[in-house]
Amino acid sequence: MHAQEALVAHIGELVRRESPSSDLDAVAESAEVVAALGERLLGVAPERIVVDGCTHLGWSFGVPRVLLVGHHDTVWPLGSLERLPFRVDDGIVRGPGCFDMKTGVVMALHAVAALDDRDGVGILITGDEELGSPRSRALIEQRATGCRAALVLEAAGDGGALKVARKGVSLYRVHVTGRAAHAGLEPEKGVNAAVEAAELLLAVAGLGSPDAGTTVTPTLLSAGTTTNTVPAEAAFSVDVRVRTLAEQERVDVAMRALRGRDASVRIEGGPNRPPMEEGSAAELFALASRVAASLGIPPFEGIAVGGASDGNFTAGIGVPTLDGLGAVGGGAHADDEHVIAEFIPQRTALLEGLLRELLSEGSRRSDR
C-alpha cells in the first residue's frame, strides 16, 4: 500500500501553489510544481504544452494504451490560502483544490511511479478544466485517440463511488434586440426586449425532459438601461445537461430555432461537452471492481452524475472511460472542501492495480 504520509505531503505541495484557471501566470507556476513532483517520482520531466498561454503537462511511456487524465487548475482565486490554509485535522485534508482535484493528480503520479513497467501509459494534466477545457479539448482528444482506456482522476462520488456516466453540457447565451422608447411618453413606439426575452425564457425552460434526464435551465438574466426606458437589449444564459447525444442535438436544434415576435434574436454557444454515456465505463467498472476485491477494498457503486469532466471528451471519441478514481471526500468548490486521508493510499493502490491489469491485457493481446 502506498505511504499515506508521502501522499499527503505531496498534496500539500500542490495545494500551496494556488492555480485559479483564469490566471495564466498562476497556472504556469502551478504546472512547474506539478512537473517537479512528477519528475522526482517518475524520473523524467514532462512535456510542457502551452496552448494560448495555458500550461498543460504530459508524460508518455512508449505508445500510450491507457491515458490518465487530470487537471491542476482550480476555481479558487489567489489569496484563498490565507483564509483556508492547507492543513490536516484528525485525518481530514483541507485546502483549496485538495478535493477537486490536486489529490487525484498526486495519486496518478504515485500509481504510475509504482509500476515496474510503464510502457503503454500516458498522463495528461491540464490547466483549464474548470473553464470547460477550451484550450485543452483538442489535446485531450488527440492524446486519448487509439487508447484502450481513459482513467479520469476526478474526485469520487459519495462513499467512494466511481462515476460511470456524466451528463453532457451545452451552454448558450440568448441575445434579444428590440427598440428603445420613453416608457412614459411613447412606450408603444418601442419594442420591449425584456418582455420578449421573458417569453423566450419560458419557452427555453420548457425544452427540458424529466423522463430523458434532460435539464434546460435559464440562469443569468439582464435587460434594460434605465427605469423609464423601454429596454432595447436583453440577454439570458442557458445551462443544458443531457444523458444522451440525441437529447443534446434535439435541444440544440430547438435553441437555434428561437425567434422573437418583433425583436431580433441571436444565439451564442452550443454543446460544450458530449455526454459520457454509461456503456463507455461498463467493462472498466467491472475490472475495477475485481481489482478492488483482490486488494481487499470494500465494494463501491458506479453512479451517474450531472456534472461534466474531461472524461466526457474521451468517451465522446469512443474511448472506454472510467471517472471518479480520485479523492474520497467532499465540498468541491466550497469552504469545506476536504479529502479523507485514510482513503488516499487505498485509492492509489486501486489505480495502480487497474493500470497493471490494463497493461498486461494489452501485452496478452499483442502476444497472440
Backbone hydrogen bonds in HBPLUS format (Angstrom, degrees):
<---DONOR---> <-ACCEPTOR-->    atom                        ^
c    i                          cat <-CA-CA->   ^        H-A-AA   ^      H-
h    n   atom  resd res      DA  || num        DHA   H-A  angle D-A-AA Bond
n    s   type  num  typ     dist DA aas  dist angle  dist       angle   num
A0007-LEU N   A0003-ALA O   3.21 MM   4  6.46 166.4  2.23 152.9 156.9     1
A0008-VAL N   A0004-GLN O   2.92 MM   4  6.10 169.0  1.94 158.8 161.2     2
A0009-ALA N   A0005-GLU O   2.97 MM   4  6.11 157.7  2.02 145.2 151.9     3
A0010-HIS N   A0006-ALA O   2.99 MM   4  6.19 156.2  2.05 149.3 155.1     4
A0011-ILE N   A0007-LEU O   2.94 MM   4  6.23 149.6  2.04 146.8 155.9     5
A0012-GLY N   A0008-VAL O   2.97 MM   4  6.24 154.8  2.04 148.0 154.4     6
A0013-GLU N   A0009-ALA O   3.16 MM   4  6.55 144.3  2.29 139.7 148.7     7
A0014-LEU N   A0010-HIS O   3.28 MM   4  6.64 155.6  2.35 147.0 151.4     8
A0015-VAL N   A0011-ILE O   2.90 MM   4  6.15 165.8  1.92 159.2 163.6     9
A0016-ARG N   A0012-GLY O   2.98 MM   4  5.93 157.3  2.03 147.1 152.4    10
A0017-ARG N   A0014-LEU O   3.18 MM   3  5.48 155.3  2.25 105.0 112.5    11
A0074-THR N   A0019-SER O   2.85 MM  55  5.72 152.4  1.93 143.0 144.3    12
A0023-ASP N   A0020-PRO O   3.03 MM   3  5.62 162.4  2.06 122.3 127.8    13
A0021-SER N   A0074-THR O   3.10 MM  53  5.84 151.3  2.18 169.0 162.3    14
A0027-VAL N   A0023-ASP O   2.96 MM   4  6.27 157.3  2.02 153.8 161.1    15
A0028-ALA N   A0024-LEU O   2.94 MM   4  6.09 151.5  2.02 139.8 147.3    16
A0029-GLU N   A0025-ASP O   2.97 MM   4  6.26 154.3  2.04 147.0 153.7    17
A0030-SER N   A0026-ALA O   2.89 MM   4  6.13 155.6  1.95 147.8 154.9    18
A0031-ALA N   A0027-VAL O   2.87 MM   4  6.11 152.5  1.95 145.7 153.4    19
A0032-GLU N   A0028-ALA O   3.19 MM   4  6.51 144.1  2.32 140.3 148.6    20
A0033-VAL N   A0029-GLU O   3.30 MM   4  6.70 147.3  2.42 142.3 150.2    21
A0033-VAL N   A0030-SER O   3.02 MM   3  5.16 120.7  2.38  98.8 113.6    22
A0034-VAL N   A0030-SER O   2.99 MM   4  6.37 162.2  2.02 157.3 161.9    23
A0035-ALA N   A0031-ALA O   2.78 MM   4  5.91 160.2  1.82 148.7 155.0    24
A0036-ALA N   A0032-GLU O   2.95 MM   4  6.05 158.2  2.00 142.2 147.6    25
A0037-LEU N   A0033-VAL O   3.07 MM   4  6.28 162.0  2.10 148.2 152.7    26
A0038-GLY N   A0034-VAL O   2.85 MM   4  6.05 165.8  1.87 154.2 158.7    27
A0039-GLU N   A0035-ALA O   2.84 MM   4  6.03 154.5  1.90 148.4 155.5    28
A0040-ARG N   A0036-ALA O   3.04 MM   4  6.27 153.8  2.12 145.1 151.6    29
A0041-LEU N   A0037-LEU O   3.03 MM   4  6.30 158.8  2.07 152.8 158.4    30
A0042-LEU N   A0038-GLY O   2.75 MM   4  5.69 163.2  1.78 153.7 159.0    31
A0043-GLY N   A0039-GLU O   2.80 MM   4  4.95 137.6  1.98 126.6 134.9    32
A0047-GLU N   A0058-GLY O   2.74 MM  11  5.06 173.6  1.75 157.7 157.3    33
A0058-GLY N   A0047-GLU O   2.96 MM  11  5.06 149.7  2.06 140.9 149.2    34
A0049-ILE N   A0056-HIS O   2.83 MM   7  5.01 172.6  1.83 146.6 148.3    35
A0056-HIS N   A0049-ILE O   2.81 MM   7  5.01 160.5  1.85 142.8 149.6    36
A0051-VAL N   A0054-CYS O   2.93 MM   3  5.22 156.4  1.98 148.6 148.1    37
A0054-CYS N   A0051-VAL O   2.96 MM   3  5.22 168.9  1.97 116.7 119.7    38
A0057-LEU N   A0125-ILE O   2.81 MM  68  5.11 165.8  1.83 150.5 155.5    39
A0125-ILE N   A0057-LEU O   2.84 MM  68  5.11 168.1  1.85 153.9 158.0    40
A0059-TRP N   A0123-ILE O   2.93 MM  64  5.03 156.3  1.99 138.9 145.7    41
A0123-ILE N   A0059-TRP O   2.85 MM  64  5.03 161.2  1.89 147.5 150.1    42
A0061-PHE N   A0121-VAL O   2.91 MM  60  5.36 158.2  1.96 166.5 172.5    43
A0120-GLY N   A0061-PHE O   2.67 MM  59  5.71 165.3  1.69 154.5 156.4    44
A0065-ARG N   A0120-GLY O   2.64 MM  55  4.88 168.8  1.65 124.8 125.6    45
A0148-ARG N   A0065-ARG O   2.57 MM  83  5.19 141.9  1.71 134.0 145.7    46
A0149-ALA N   A0065-ARG O   3.31 MM  84  6.84 147.1  2.43 150.7 158.2    47
A0066-VAL N   A0120-GLY O   3.02 MM  54  6.32 154.4  2.08 168.5 176.6    48
A0122-GLY N   A0066-VAL O   2.86 MM  56  6.12 150.0  1.95 165.1 165.4    49
A0067-LEU N   A0149-ALA O   3.01 MM  82  6.44 162.8  2.04 152.5 156.6    50
A0151-LEU N   A0067-LEU O   2.84 MM  84  6.19 162.1  1.87 157.3 163.1    51
A0068-LEU N   A0122-GLY O   2.78 MM  54  6.12 165.9  1.80 151.3 153.9    52
A0124-LEU N   A0068-LEU O   2.87 MM  56  6.21 156.0  1.93 166.2 174.0    53
A0069-VAL N   A0151-LEU O   2.93 MM  82  6.16 160.9  1.96 151.5 154.5    54
A0153-LEU N   A0069-VAL O   2.95 MM  84  6.14 172.1  1.96 173.3 173.2    55
A0070-GLY N   A0124-LEU O   2.97 MM  54  6.35 153.9  2.04 162.5 163.6    56
A0126-THR N   A0070-GLY O   2.95 MM  56  6.40 159.4  1.99 141.5 138.5    57
A0072-HIS N   A0126-THR O   2.88 MM  54  6.27 157.0  1.93 175.4 176.6    58
A0080-SER N   A0077-PRO O   3.18 MM   3  5.98 150.3  2.27 145.1 146.1    59
A0082-GLU N   A0079-GLY O   3.12 MM   3  5.58 144.9  2.25 109.1 118.2    60
A0083-ARG N   A0080-SER O   3.11 MM   3  5.48 132.3  2.34 105.6 117.0    61
A0084-LEU N   A0080-SER O   2.81 MM   4  5.93 154.9  1.88 152.8 161.4    62
A0087-ARG N   A0094-ARG O   3.12 MM   7  5.39 154.6  2.19 135.8 138.8    63
A0094-ARG N   A0087-ARG O   2.85 MM   7  5.39 163.1  1.88 167.2 166.8    64
A0089-ASP N   A0092-ILE O   2.88 MM   3  5.15 152.2  1.96 149.7 147.3    65
A0092-ILE N   A0089-ASP O   2.91 MM   3  5.15 149.1  2.01 110.3 120.4    66
A0341-ALA N   A0091-GLY O   2.95 MM 250  5.40 156.3  2.01 154.2 158.4    67
A0093-VAL N   A0339-VAL O   2.79 MM 246  4.98 163.2  1.82 160.7 159.5    68
A0339-VAL N   A0093-VAL O   2.87 MM 246  4.98 148.6  1.97 140.8 148.9    69
A0098-CYS N   A0095-GLY O   3.08 MM   3  5.56 164.2  2.11 139.2 137.4    70
A0102-LYS N   A0097-GLY O   2.99 MM   5  6.00 171.9  2.00 174.7 172.1    71
A0103-THR N   A0098-CYS O   3.18 MM   5  5.61 145.0  2.30 137.8 141.7    72
A0104-GLY N   A0101-MET O   3.09 MM   3  5.33 118.1  2.50  99.9 114.0    73
A0105-VAL N   A0101-MET O   3.25 MM   4  6.68 146.3  2.37 144.8 154.1    74
A0106-VAL N   A0102-LYS O   3.17 MM   4  6.42 163.1  2.20 146.2 149.4    75
A0107-MET N   A0103-THR O   2.92 MM   4  6.18 160.5  1.96 153.6 159.6    76
A0108-ALA N   A0104-GLY O   3.00 MM   4  6.18 156.7  2.05 145.7 151.2    77
A0109-LEU N   A0105-VAL O   3.15 MM   4  6.46 163.7  2.18 152.2 155.4    78
A0110-HIS N   A0106-VAL O   2.98 MM   4  6.21 164.2  2.01 155.1 159.5    79
A0111-ALA N   A0107-MET O   2.88 MM   4  5.99 163.0  1.91 153.2 158.0    80
A0112-VAL N   A0108-ALA O   3.11 MM   4  6.28 164.9  2.13 151.7 155.0    81
A0113-ALA N   A0109-LEU O   2.98 MM   4  6.06 154.5  2.05 143.1 151.1    82
A0114-ALA N   A0110-HIS O   3.10 MM   4  6.28 136.3  2.30 143.1 152.9    83
A0115-LEU N   A0112-VAL O   3.10 MM   3  5.40 158.3  2.15 109.6 116.3    84
A0121-VAL N   A0118-ARG O   3.00 MM   3  5.71 141.8  2.15 156.3 152.7    85
A0131-LEU N   A0128-ASP O   3.11 MM   3  5.52 154.8  2.18 110.7 118.4    86
A0133-SER N   A0128-ASP O   2.98 MM   5  4.96 147.6  2.09 143.0 137.0    87
A0132-GLY N   A0129-GLU O   2.91 MM   3  5.17 162.9  1.94 113.6 118.8    88
A0137-ARG N   A0133-SER O   3.07 MM   4  5.53 135.2  2.28 148.5 148.5    89
A0140-ILE N   A0136-SER O   2.82 MM   4  6.06 162.7  1.85 165.0 169.5    90
A0141-GLU N   A0137-ARG O   2.96 MM   4  6.22 171.3  1.97 160.5 162.1    91
A0142-GLN N   A0138-ALA O   2.88 MM   4  5.99 152.0  1.96 143.0 151.5    92
A0143-ARG N   A0139-LEU O   2.89 MM   4  6.09 167.9  1.90 155.0 157.4    93
A0144-ALA N   A0140-ILE O   2.96 MM   4  6.07 146.4  2.07 147.5 156.9    94
A0145-THR N   A0141-GLU O   3.07 MM   4  6.03 137.3  2.26 139.9 148.8    95
A0147-CYS N   A0144-ALA O   2.94 MM   3  5.48 162.6  1.97 143.1 143.2    96
A0150-ALA N   A0320-PRO O   2.89 MM 170  6.28 147.3  1.99 157.0 166.3    97
A0322-LEU N   A0150-ALA O   3.04 MM 172  6.50 158.1  2.09 164.7 171.2    98
A0152-VAL N   A0322-LEU O   2.90 MM 170  6.19 172.1  1.91 160.3 162.9    99
A0325-LEU N   A0152-VAL O   3.23 MM 173  6.22 164.9  2.25 164.2 160.4   100
A0326-GLY N   A0154-GLU O   2.86 MM 172  5.09 149.9  1.95 155.3 145.2   101
A0156-ALA N   A0327-ALA O   2.77 MM 171  5.77 166.7  1.78 154.6 159.2   102
A0157-GLY N   A0161-ALA O   2.79 MM   4  4.56 172.0  1.80 141.7 142.2   103
A0160-GLY N   A0157-GLY O   2.97 MM   3  5.41 141.4  2.12 145.3 140.9   104
A0161-ALA N   A0158-ASP O   3.42 MM   3  5.85 160.9  2.46 110.1 114.8   105
A0162-LEU N   A0301-GLU O   2.91 MM 139  6.26 151.6  1.99 169.4 160.9   106
A0303-ILE N   A0162-LEU O   2.87 MM 141  6.28 165.0  1.89 163.5 166.3   107
A0163-LYS N   A0323-ASP O   2.85 MM 160  4.85 159.7  1.90 122.1 125.3   108
A0323-ASP N   A0163-LYS O   3.19 MM 160  4.85 153.5  2.26 151.9 151.0   109
A0164-VAL N   A0303-ILE O   2.89 MM 139  5.66 143.8  2.02 140.6 151.9   110
A0305-VAL N   A0165-ALA O   2.97 MM 140  6.37 157.0  2.02 146.4 149.0   111
A0166-ARG N   A0276-MET O   2.97 MM 110  4.91 151.1  2.05 129.3 138.7   112
A0276-MET N   A0166-ARG O   2.91 MM 110  4.91 157.9  1.96 145.3 151.4   113
A0167-LYS N   A0305-VAL O   3.06 MM 138  6.55 144.3  2.19 152.5 163.1   114
A0168-GLY N   A0242-VAL O   2.64 MM  74  5.04 149.2  1.73 152.0 155.1   115
A0242-VAL N   A0168-GLY O   2.98 MM  74  5.04 153.6  2.05 133.2 140.5   116
A0169-VAL N   A0273-ARG O   2.86 MM 104  5.05 143.8  1.99 132.1 143.9   117
A0272-ASN N   A0169-VAL O   2.69 MM 103  5.45 161.6  1.73 141.4 147.4   118
A0273-ARG N   A0169-VAL O   2.98 MM 104  5.05 163.6  2.01 139.8 143.8   119
A0170-SER N   A0240-VAL O   3.02 MM  70  4.94 154.4  2.09 133.1 137.7   120
A0240-VAL N   A0170-SER O   2.93 MM  70  4.94 161.1  1.97 162.2 159.0   121
A0171-LEU N   A0270-GLY O   3.00 MM  99  5.45 155.8  2.06 147.5 140.5   122
A0270-GLY N   A0171-LEU O   2.87 MM  99  5.45 135.5  2.07 151.6 151.3   123
A0172-TYR N   A0238-VAL O   3.05 MM  66  5.03 162.5  2.08 144.6 148.8   124
A0238-VAL N   A0172-TYR O   2.93 MM  66  5.03 153.4  2.00 138.2 138.2   125
A0173-ARG N   A0268-GLU O   3.03 MM  95  5.07 150.7  2.12 130.7 133.2   126
A0268-GLU N   A0173-ARG O   2.93 MM  95  5.07 163.4  1.95 149.2 154.3   127
A0174-VAL N   A0236-PHE O   2.78 MM  62  5.35 170.5  1.79 165.6 163.4   128
A0236-PHE N   A0174-VAL O   3.02 MM  62  5.35 146.4  2.13 138.9 149.4   129
A0175-HIS N   A0266-ARG O   2.82 MM  91  5.04 177.3  1.82 163.2 163.0   130
A0266-ARG N   A0175-HIS O   2.85 MM  91  5.04 160.9  1.88 148.1 153.5   131
A0176-VAL N   A0234-ALA O   2.78 MM  58  5.13 170.9  1.79 160.0 157.1   132
A0234-ALA N   A0176-VAL O   2.99 MM  58  5.13 144.3  2.12 149.8 152.8   133
A0177-THR N   A0264-SER O   2.89 MM  87  5.21 164.5  1.92 149.1 154.2   134
A0264-SER N   A0177-THR O   2.97 MM  87  5.21 155.0  2.03 151.4 148.2   135
A0178-GLY N   A0232-ALA O   2.64 MM  54  4.48 163.6  1.67 135.3 140.1   136
A0179-ARG N   A0191-VAL O   2.94 MM  12  4.58 160.7  1.98 121.1 125.8   137
A0191-VAL N   A0179-ARG O   2.87 MM  12  4.58 158.3  1.92 122.0 128.4   138
A0230-VAL N   A0181-ALA O   2.81 MM  49  5.16 171.2  1.81 158.8 160.8   139
A0186-GLU N   A0182-HIS O   3.22 MM   4  5.54 146.7  2.34 129.8 139.3   140
A0183-ALA N   A0228-ASN O   2.89 MM  45  4.96 171.8  1.89 128.6 127.9   141
A0189-LYS N   A0186-GLU O   3.06 MM   3  5.77 163.7  2.08 120.1 125.0   142
A0190-GLY N   A0187-PRO O   3.02 MM   3  5.45 161.8  2.05 113.5 119.4   143
A0196-GLU N   A0192-ASN O   3.17 MM   4  6.51 167.5  2.19 153.5 157.0   144
A0193-ALA N   A0231-PRO O   2.91 MM  38  5.46 168.6  1.93 152.4 148.8   145
A0197-ALA N   A0193-ALA O   2.84 MM   4  5.92 151.8  1.91 142.6 151.2   146
A0198-ALA N   A0194-ALA O   2.92 MM   4  6.13 149.4  2.01 143.6 151.8   147
A0199-GLU N   A0195-VAL O   3.05 MM   4  6.40 153.2  2.12 147.5 154.2   148
A0200-LEU N   A0196-GLU O   2.96 MM   4  6.22 159.9  2.01 149.0 154.5   149
A0201-LEU N   A0197-ALA O   2.73 MM   4  5.90 152.0  1.81 147.3 156.0   150
A0202-LEU N   A0198-ALA O   3.12 MM   4  6.36 156.3  2.18 145.5 149.7   151
A0203-ALA N   A0199-GLU O   3.16 MM   4  6.45 153.0  2.23 142.0 149.5   152
A0204-VAL N   A0200-LEU O   2.81 MM   4  6.11 157.0  1.87 154.2 160.5   153
A0205-ALA N   A0201-LEU O   2.94 MM   4  6.18 160.2  1.97 149.9 155.0   154
A0206-GLY N   A0202-LEU O   3.21 MM   4  6.38 135.4  2.42 135.7 146.3   155
A0206-GLY N   A0203-ALA O   3.17 MM   3  5.19 131.5  2.42  94.3 107.3   156
A0207-LEU N   A0204-VAL O   2.97 MM   3  5.40 166.4  1.99 116.9 120.5   157
A0209-SER N   A0214-THR O   2.91 MM   5  4.86 153.2  1.99 124.7 133.5   158
A0212-ALA N   A0209-SER O   3.04 MM   3  5.36 126.9  2.33 106.0 119.3   159
A0213-GLY N   A0209-SER O   2.97 MM   4  6.07 114.2  2.42 142.6 160.4   160
A0214-THR N   A0209-SER O   2.94 MM   5  4.86 152.9  2.02 143.4 138.4   161
A0213-GLY N   A0210-PRO O   3.08 MM   3  4.87 147.6  2.19  95.5 105.5   162
A0215-THR N   A0241-ARG O   2.99 MM  26  5.25 156.8  2.04 146.6 153.9   163
A0241-ARG N   A0215-THR O   2.91 MM  26  5.25 158.2  1.96 150.5 156.3   164
A0217-THR N   A0239-ASP O   2.83 MM  22  5.10 176.2  1.83 151.0 152.3   165
A0239-ASP N   A0217-THR O   2.89 MM  22  5.10 168.9  1.90 139.6 142.0   166
A0219-THR N   A0237-SER O   2.74 MM  18  5.25 163.9  1.77 139.6 142.8   167
A0237-SER N   A0220-LEU O   2.79 MM  17  5.15 146.5  1.90 143.0 154.0   168
A0222-SER N   A0235-ALA O   2.88 MM  13  5.44 156.6  1.93 165.7 167.0   169
A0235-ALA N   A0222-SER O   2.90 MM  13  5.44 157.7  1.95 154.3 154.6   170
A0224-GLY N   A0233-GLU O   3.16 MM   9  6.02 158.5  2.21 169.2 169.1   171
A0248-GLN N   A0244-THR O   3.15 MM   4  6.50 153.2  2.22 144.1 151.8   172
A0249-GLU N   A0245-LEU O   2.94 MM   4  6.20 156.5  1.99 152.3 157.9   173
A0250-ARG N   A0246-ALA O   2.94 MM   4  6.17 152.4  2.02 142.6 150.8   174
A0251-VAL N   A0247-GLU O   3.04 MM   4  6.22 170.0  2.05 153.5 154.6   175
A0252-ASP N   A0248-GLN O   3.07 MM   4  6.18 154.8  2.14 140.4 148.0   176
A0253-VAL N   A0249-GLU O   3.00 MM   4  6.21 161.3  2.04 151.8 155.3   177
A0254-ALA N   A0250-ARG O   3.14 MM   4  6.40 160.7  2.17 147.6 152.9   178
A0255-MET N   A0251-VAL O   2.82 MM   4  6.05 157.0  1.88 154.0 160.3   179
A0256-ARG N   A0252-ASP O   3.07 MM   4  6.25 160.1  2.11 148.8 153.5   180
A0257-ALA N   A0254-ALA O   3.18 MM   3  5.08 143.1  2.32  94.5 105.3   181
A0258-LEU N   A0255-MET O   3.27 MM   3  5.58 168.0  2.28 110.4 113.3   182
A0280-SER N   A0277-GLU O   2.99 MM   3  5.90 157.7  2.04 129.0 134.2   183
A0281-ALA N   A0278-GLU O   3.08 MM   3  5.78 151.1  2.17 119.9 126.3   184
A0321-THR N   A0280-SER O   3.22 MM  41  5.71 132.2  2.46 107.3 120.2   185
A0285-PHE N   A0281-ALA O   2.76 MM   4  5.81 158.1  1.81 165.8 172.3   186
A0286-ALA N   A0282-ALA O   3.12 MM   4  6.34 159.2  2.17 147.3 152.5   187
A0287-LEU N   A0283-GLU O   3.06 MM   4  6.31 153.8  2.13 143.1 150.4   188
A0288-ALA N   A0284-LEU O   2.83 MM   4  6.06 161.7  1.87 150.7 155.7   189
A0289-SER N   A0285-PHE O   2.91 MM   4  6.11 151.6  1.99 147.3 154.9   190
A0290-ARG N   A0286-ALA O   3.08 MM   4  6.37 151.4  2.16 143.2 150.3   191
A0291-VAL N   A0287-LEU O   2.93 MM   4  6.24 160.9  1.97 155.0 160.4   192
A0292-ALA N   A0288-ALA O   2.89 MM   4  6.06 161.2  1.93 147.6 152.9   193
A0293-ALA N   A0289-SER O   3.04 MM   4  6.24 159.5  2.09 144.9 149.9   194
A0294-SER N   A0290-ARG O   3.05 MM   4  6.31 154.8  2.11 146.7 153.3   195
A0295-LEU N   A0291-VAL O   3.10 MM   4  6.37 132.9  2.33 143.1 155.7   196
A0295-LEU N   A0292-ALA O   3.06 MM   3  5.12 134.0  2.28  98.0 111.0   197
A0297-ILE N   A0292-ALA O   2.85 MM   5  4.86 157.7  1.90 151.1 145.8   198
A0296-GLY N   A0293-ALA O   3.17 MM   3  5.08 158.5  2.22 100.5 107.1   199
A0312-ASN N   A0309-SER O   3.08 MM   3  5.74 158.7  2.13 113.9 119.4   200
A0313-PHE N   A0310-ASP O   3.05 MM   3  5.36 132.1  2.29 102.0 113.6   201
A0314-THR N   A0310-ASP O   3.38 MM   4  6.86 157.6  2.43 147.8 152.4   202
A0315-ALA N   A0311-GLY O   2.96 MM   4  6.02 167.4  1.98 149.9 153.9   203
A0316-GLY N   A0312-ASN O   2.88 MM   4  5.78 140.0  2.04 130.4 142.3   204
A0317-ILE N   A0314-THR O   3.35 MM   3  5.55 145.7  2.48  99.5 108.0   205
A0319-VAL N   A0314-THR O   3.09 MM   5  5.54 153.6  2.17 157.0 150.2   206
A0318-GLY N   A0315-ALA O   2.95 MM   3  5.10 159.1  1.99 111.6 114.8   207
A0340-ILE N   A0328-VAL O   2.82 MM  12  5.92 174.4  1.83 160.7 161.8   208
A0330-GLY N   A0338-HIS O   3.06 MM   8  5.57 160.9  2.10 143.4 144.9   209
A0338-HIS N   A0330-GLY O   2.86 MM   8  5.57 156.9  1.91 161.5 158.9   210
A0334-ALA N   A0331-GLY O   2.98 MM   3  5.23 154.3  2.04 140.0 136.6   211
A0337-GLU N   A0334-ALA O   3.03 MM   3  5.51 146.6  2.15 126.0 124.0   212
A0343-PHE N   A0340-ILE O   3.19 MM   3  5.94 150.7  2.28 119.0 126.3   213
A0344-ILE N   A0341-ALA O   3.03 MM   3  5.47 150.9  2.11 113.5 121.9   214
A0347-ARG N   A0343-PHE O   2.87 MM   4  6.02 164.4  1.89 160.8 164.2   215
A0348-THR N   A0344-ILE O   3.00 MM   4  6.12 150.6  2.08 147.8 156.4   216
A0349-ALA N   A0345-PRO O   2.92 MM   4  6.13 152.1  2.00 146.2 153.3   217
A0350-LEU N   A0346-GLN O   3.00 MM   4  6.30 148.0  2.11 142.0 151.1   218
A0351-LEU N   A0347-ARG O   3.01 MM   4  6.26 158.3  2.06 144.5 149.3   219
A0352-GLU N   A0348-THR O   2.92 MM   4  6.17 160.6  1.96 147.8 153.4   220
A0353-GLY N   A0349-ALA O   2.87 MM   4  6.05 164.2  1.89 148.9 153.3   221
A0354-LEU N   A0350-LEU O   2.90 MM   4  6.08 154.0  1.97 148.0 155.5   222
A0355-LEU N   A0351-LEU O   2.93 MM   4  6.15 157.0  1.98 149.7 155.7   223
A0356-ARG N   A0352-GLU O   2.96 MM   4  6.27 160.8  1.99 152.2 157.3   224
A0357-GLU N   A0353-GLY O   3.06 MM   4  6.29 160.1  2.10 147.5 152.2   225
A0358-LEU N   A0354-LEU O   3.01 MM   4  6.21 165.0  2.03 151.5 155.5   226
A0359-LEU N   A0355-LEU O   2.87 MM   4  6.00 163.1  1.89 157.2 161.8   227
A0360-SER N   A0356-ARG O   2.91 MM   4  5.98 158.5  1.96 146.5 152.8   228
A0361-GLU N   A0357-GLU O   2.90 MM   4  5.97 148.0  2.01 142.1 151.4   229
A0362-GLY N   A0358-LEU O   3.10 MM   4  6.33 150.4  2.19 138.5 145.6   230
A0363-SER N   A0359-LEU O   3.02 MM   4  6.33 147.8  2.13 141.0 149.8   231
A0364-ARG N   A0360-SER O   2.88 MM   4  6.14 154.7  1.94 147.9 154.2   232
A0365-ARG N   A0361-GLU O   3.06 MM   4  6.32 154.8  2.12 145.4 151.9   233
A0366-SER N   A0362-GLY O   3.04 MM   4  6.28 155.8  2.10 145.0 151.2   234
A0367-ASP N   A0363-SER O   3.08 MM   4  6.26 132.8  2.31 141.3 153.2   235
A0367-ASP N   A0364-ARG O   3.25 MM   3  5.17 134.5  2.47  93.2 105.3   236
A0368-ARG N   A0365-ARG O   3.22 MM   3  5.49 152.7  2.30 104.2 112.1   237
